[in-house]
Amino acid sequence: MAKAGNYEMLFFPTQNGLLKVHAYGFNPCGSWGEVVVSLGNETICVKGFNRKKTIMRAIKLHLQTINNEKTDK
């Protein structure tokens, strides 16, 4: 996962482990960017224009996949 340019890393401790959020792009404002959210061995990638909304969308999508796995078992 080698990307050229600047990126932002956010780490959040959770009950299931360390939630890692990597945000690439979004410069200049209004340009495309990509957010990668990983927890354990699962990774979600989301692209968008607005950095904050894209980060929130990626985290919500990751939480939905975790909840779906728990209900399937």
N, C-alpha and C positions, 0 to 999 in steps of 0.2 A: 504494500500500500504506500508507494512512494509518489508523492505529489509535489510538483514544483510550485514555488511561491509561498506566500504566507498562509497560515492556517491557525485556527484557534482550538484549544483543547480544554474541555471541561470534564471534571471527574466528580461523581456524586456517589457516596457510600449508600448502599441499600441493604436490605435484609438478605437478598439473593447474591450479593457481591458488589463489585465496583462497576458502576454505570459510566462508560466512557463516551463522550460526545466530541467528535472532530468536525469542525466547520471549515470548509474551503471556499474560496472565491468571495462573492458578494462585494467586490471592490472593482470599480467605483460603485456607488449606491445605485441600485436598480439593475445590476448585472446578475447573471446566473450564479448560483452557488450550490454546493452539495454538502449535506450533513450525513455523517456516518455515526450510528449509535450502536454500541456493542456492550453486551453483558454476558460474560462467560464465553461460550462458543457460538452465540447467535449474533448476527450483524444485520442491521437495517440501513439502507442507503436511500435518501430522499433528496430530490433536487427542487429548487424554487428560487424566487426572486427576493423575498423578504427574509432576512436572516432569522429574526426572532420567531416568526410564524413557522418557518421551515424547521427550526430546532424543536418547537413545540409539537409540530405534526409528526416528526420522526420519533420523539419520545412517546407520544400517544400511540402510534402505530406499534412500537416495540412492546408497550404495556399490554395492548390488545392481543398480540400474539402470545405473550406469556399467559394471559388469562384464558385464552382459547385452549392452550395446551393443558392447563390445569383442569378445565372442565371436560376435556376429552378423556382424561384418565379415570 
